[in-house]
Amino acid sequence: MREAFGMLGPSLAADLVLEGLQGRTAEQALADGVAPQQVWEAVYVTAELPQEKRFPHRAERRKK
């Protein structure tokens, strides 16, 4: 979240309600045991992020 949204990341994780997660925030969904990949997909769709942000872990591997 911090990589995609900077300093707003933690706040968005706590406050942004995600339709794809039945109206939960990212923090709530993770606490409920939702897979991190599923949570990130919901964030990605809700925030309408650019394609290069969809799989940030893959981008990190390419940099190495």
Secondary structure as the mmCIF struct_conf table of DSSP 4:
data_model
#
loop_
_struct_conf.conf_type_id
_struct_conf.id
_struct_conf.beg_label_comp_id
_struct_conf.beg_label_asym_id
_struct_conf.beg_label_seq_id
_struct_conf.end_label_comp_id
_struct_conf.end_label_asym_id
_struct_conf.end_label_seq_id
HELX_RH_AL_P HELX_RH_AL_P1 ARG A 2 PHE A 5
HELX_RH_3T_P HELX_RH_3T_P1 GLY A 6 LEU A 8
HELX_RH_AL_P HELX_RH_AL_P2 GLY A 9 ASP A 15
STRN STRN1 LEU A 18 LEU A 18
HELX_RH_3T_P HELX_RH_3T_P2 GLU A 19 LEU A 21
TURN_TY1_P TURN_TY1_P1 GLN A 22 GLY A 23
STRN STRN2 ARG A 24 ARG A 24
HELX_RH_AL_P HELX_RH_AL_P3 ALA A 26 ALA A 31
TURN_TY1_P TURN_TY1_P2 ASP A 32 GLY A 33
HELX_RH_AL_P HELX_RH_AL_P4 PRO A 36 ALA A 47
TURN_TY1_P TURN_TY1_P3 GLU A 48 GLU A 48
HELX_RH_3T_P HELX_RH_3T_P3 GLN A 51 LYS A 53
BEND BEND1 ARG A 54 ARG A 54
HELX_RH_AL_P HELX_RH_AL_P5 PRO A 56 LYS A 63
#
